[in-house]
Amino acid sequence: MALNVVSNRNTSQAPMLTSGKTGAQSIKWIPADRIYIKAADVTIDTPVQNYVTKSNGTTPTGWTDLGSLDGNVKVTYTQNVAKVTTGVDEYLRGAYLKSKGGQLDFSLTQTDDVTLEQISGLSASVITPGSIVSYQVGSTDMNQVALLVVSQNKLNGKEMQFYNPNAFVTFNYDISGDSMVLKCQAFVPFFVAQGATAECMFYVTEFA
């Protein structure tokens, strides 16, 4: 009996041909990431329109570049679902969101005074100008800053930006391969974008 070998979109996973709001859809997103920091913005009526500009590999106006990354930025958005069940067999009758959360995880390879001060909020004690400085790591609380993640698709140049106005940032020193990095976590609170009524955790902008 001959085999019927199937060859179609299901087996080849050929890309969709639909053109979206930013033109042809990306076949795959190969991220080239960079992360920027600035003083925290307000979380009510947040002026998100101030940051809607494609970077094309340059530092966005008003932001500070945190330098080279070890890998990419991990953007996490979690939804914890609670199930409503009945009976000893626990038949599912409904579900609701119990909690929502989000965070950014990234590692900075340029573990030097500029990145440390930006991430930690610490100020240097200058021992010898231009030569020796010191920091009292652990003396501060969580640093609150605005963060902007720029992810450019290496395949087609499209760009996606993730913005949060008032992230809570922590860091530690970590060894990655043969180098020491600043391993950072940023926990993102809800905010209301200017002109909106609903709260969100990330303002995500995509550029063709």
N, C-alpha and C positions, 0 to 999 in steps of 0.2 A: 504494500500500500504506500503510495507516494505521500511525502510530507508536504503540507501546504505552508510554505515559509511566508510569514506575514511581514510586509514592509510598508509602514505608513507612519503617520505622525506619532502614533502611540509607541512604536518601537524605536523611532529615530529621535523623538523629542525635538522635531523641527520647531524653530521659534514661531510665535504668533506674528502675523503680518499687520496687526492692528496698529494704527498710528494714534498715539496718545496726545495729551495736552502739550508735551514737550517733543513731539515728533516721533520718529521711529523708536520703538521700544528697544532697550538695551538687551542684547543677547545674553549677556552675563555682566555682573558688576564686579570688576576687578579693582578693588579700592586702593587709591593712593591717598593716604590720610595725612592731615596736619591738624594741630589743635592750637587754639588761640585763647587768650585770657584778658580780662579787663576788670575794673571795679564793678561790683554788683549793681544790677539794675533793680528797679522796683518790681514787685510781683503782682501789682494791680495796675491795669492799664499800661502794660509793658510796651515800650516803643519798638516793637519788632520790625517795623518798616525801615528803621534806621540801618538795618543790617542785611537788607535784601539786595545784595550785589554779588555777582559771581567773582570769585577771587582769581581764577586762572593762574594759580600758583604764586600770587603775591599776597602780602599781608593786608587783610581788610583794614580800612581806615578806623582808627581808634582802638585797635586790638594790639596785643603783644604776642609775638610768635614764641612758642615754647620749644622750638627747635626740633631736632631729629627724634623720631619715634623708634622704639624697638618693637617692630611689628606694626599692627594696626590698632585703632581705637575700637574697643568692644562697647557697642551701644546696647543696653539691655532695657527692655520694657516688659514688665511682668504683670500678669493678671491672675490672681488667686481665686479660683472658682469654688464656691461652696455648693454642694448638691443637696437638694431636698428630696428625701426618699420616704416611702411608707412601707409598713409591713415587715415581717421577719425576713422576707426576701429582698427588702430594700429596693423596691421598684422606684426608678427615677421619675419624679413628678415635676421637678423644676430645678432651676439653677440660678445663682446670682453671684455677682462679683463681691468677694469678701474684702479684697484689698487690691490696690494698684501700686506699683512702684517702678522706679527707673534709676539707672546708674550708668556711669561711664567708667571704663577701666582702660588705663593706658600706662605705658612706661616710657620715660624720657631718657635718652641715652646721654645727653649733654648735662650730666650731673655736676653742675658747677654753680657758682654763686647766683647767677641771674635766674635760672630755673628754680633753685631752692627758695629764693626770696619770693618769687611769684607764686609758687605753689603753697608755701607754708605761711606766708605773711610775716615771716621773721625779718628783722633788721640786723645788719651786720655790726659787730663791734670791731672798729678798725684798729688794729694793733700797729701795723706799719702800712701807711698809704701806698696803694698800688702793689702791695706784696703780701700782707698777712691780714686776714679777717677771721672772726670767729662767730659762731651762732649757738644759741642756747636751745637746741632742738628738744622738744618736749615741754617747753615752757608756755606754749600757746594752746588755745582751743582750736576747734575746726575753723578752717579758713573759708569765708564765704565770698565767692567770686562769680562773675558771668563767664560762661564757657561757650566757645564756638568750635564745633568739629566740622572740618571741611573734608569731604570724601569725593575725590575726582575719579571717574571711571577711566582707567587706562585704555580701554578699548575704543571709546568714542568721545571722550572729553566732557561728557555730561558731569555735572557737579551736584552733590547733595550736601546740604548744611544742616547740622543739628545744633540748636541754640537753647540754652537755659540761662535765665537772668541771675540766678542766685543759688548756685550749686554749693553743697557742703563738701569740702575737699579734705581728704586725708592722704598721707603718703608714708612710705617707708623705703629704706635702702634695700636693694635686692640685687642678687647676682644673676645675670642672664648670660649664659655662655661664659665668655672670658672677661666680661665687663660688668661694672656696677651701674645700675640704673635707679632712677627715682620711680618707684612703682606707685601709681596714684589711683585712688578711687574717688569718684565724685557722685554724691547722692543728690538727685534732682527733685526739688519741691514743685508742687503745682503752682501755676501762675495764670493770669488772665491777659491775653494779648490785647493790645489796643484795638478797639473796634469789635471785639468779640465779647461774648457773655459766658461761654463755657470755659472751664479750667483745663489746662493741658500741662504736660511735663516737658515736652520737646516741641519747639517750633521748627518744623522740617520744611526746607525750601529746596526744590529741585530746579536746576538750570539746564536748558538745552545746550 
